[in-house]
């Protein structure tokens, strides 16, 4: 809870707000997904509170922490949806080892991938009737390690500044501007 509060105070997740008669109301957030990960994410927006003909949404995050290439909204009526979990027929690592049992449950057993390794999944999709539209979602869990070896002395006084609300946003803006300035200087010196 403490870490989550710090993350939201720093605006690291993608925060979603809806405009109401009394101002912006926090809806929920999309958690951080990794430094180069690309994901499609869905969030239910309780628009009944809005009571307006149009819906205004606001997305907030620390400066340059998220890149969006599409947003959309589905206005269709709420329907009873059937959920069906489809287990993979095969989960094969690049070394040809079978990973199905390791990946079957949410537990402390993980498939460890290094360098250029990957896991290939094969599914059998059950047939559906002609008037039913199906959507498929890949559900996964896990974590990653940064294997970069850091050398040098830790600058604790700089790190302590990140305790303040909004410090990551400020840091990100300053760092990005420094890189922009450096790029301009390098182009001038060519």
Buried (B, 14 or more C-beta within 10 A) or exposed (E): EEEEEBBBBBBBBBBBBBBBEEEEBEBEBBEBEEEEEEEEEEEEBEBEEBEEEEEEBEEBBBBEBBEEEEEEEEEEEEEEEEEEEEEBEEBBBEEEEEBBEBBEEEEEEEBEBEEEEEBEBEEEEEEEEEEEEEEEEEEEEEEEEEEEEEEEEEEEEEEEEBEEEEBBBBBBEEEEEEEEEEEEEEEEEE
